[in-house]
Amino acid sequence: MTATLRDERGLTMTTDQRIENLEKGLASARRLNRWLLAAVGLALGVWILAGTFGPTTAGAPAGVGAAKEIRANRFVVEDENGKVRASLGMVKDGPSLALNDLKGEPLATLSATKGASVLLLNDENSTRVMLDGSGDVPSLALFDKKLKPRVWLKVLKDVPQLILDDENGKTRIRLALDKDGPELALGDENCKTRACLALGKDGPGLALFDEKGQGRATIGVARAKALDGSTITYPESSLLLYGTDGKAIWQAP
């Protein structure tokens, strides 16, 4: 049996009819909510775009945009204790950027002076790394705790070189790569080359020298002058021994 009820106007309605009317009302309410949400979202988006790309910035006077250029001789950044932690400014020879530790001591400085750029990295006592961008001889230097350079990486006349110095500043190891091939030289405390290993177009060769720089032995590829003035190239399987006068005293084969 279907129940009958009266609506607010006094009309008789069945239960099914009231349920159908409620469903229609809910559907209409859902559509209205969707439209309201869409309108709110559109308004919010317009507000955000206006705030982001508008002609003025928050807190700025009307009609005044963001500054496109700032001119100054020096910029300083301090921490919460008033210690200078970074500075960018002009010094006597050019611009300089410094980054400082908690004590205000520079840990890193970058400067451009007289056509060259230099980057210095420091510890609490001294400079430990220097990168020099000079046009003629760009180099990278590593220093010990006594501020003495111990390792050099250079490009000299288009020849890359790795140089290792001792604590007295004497070059003891040099690794270079030129147009003929790689070369490794070992020196004594007087900067005299005592051993040289090279790889050329004819093959590898090892040369040993005395304290006066006179060649005393070669293993592998070696070149020597014959009595007629011509140059003899010995192969990789060669061993030659020389006297103090530089003349060969024994060879094999």
C-alpha angles and dihedrals in degrees: 000000000000116000120225126214136176122241127219090278092054095252118142113245132177122231091251091053092051092049090050091051091049091052090051090050093050091050090051091049091051091053091049092050091051091052092048092050091049091050092049092048092049092050091049092050092050090050093051093048091049091051093047102042100023121126094252135049126229111277094012122118115265113274094017117115131197117294112261096194135028121193123197141138096229141013121199129191118199131189126230090278095054094254116145106242100168137014135180118190151120119281128183097284102028148306119330135190119200131186115196137199127233090281093053094253115139114252096176132017130181119191138171114206135159095351094311133098121213130190118195124191116193140187123210091286113030149342113298103172131032125183111191118191097190113152097232101045114008109193147174117213130190118201133203124229090274091061092252119138110240104167127041130185110189143163107215116180090341091307114119113218137185112203128187119195130193125233090276094056094255117142109239103165130031126178116187138170117205134161091282095054142268122327132190119196127187119200137193129233089280093056090251114145108240101171133022127185115191137173115206136165090280095051140268126325138179121206126191123201136193126234090275093056094254115144111243105170141012129193120193125355112018137160124219136169120247124217090263091057096254122130119247119204114205119207129240092271094061130113121189130180123197134199127231089272091059095250120132112254099175138010140174132237 
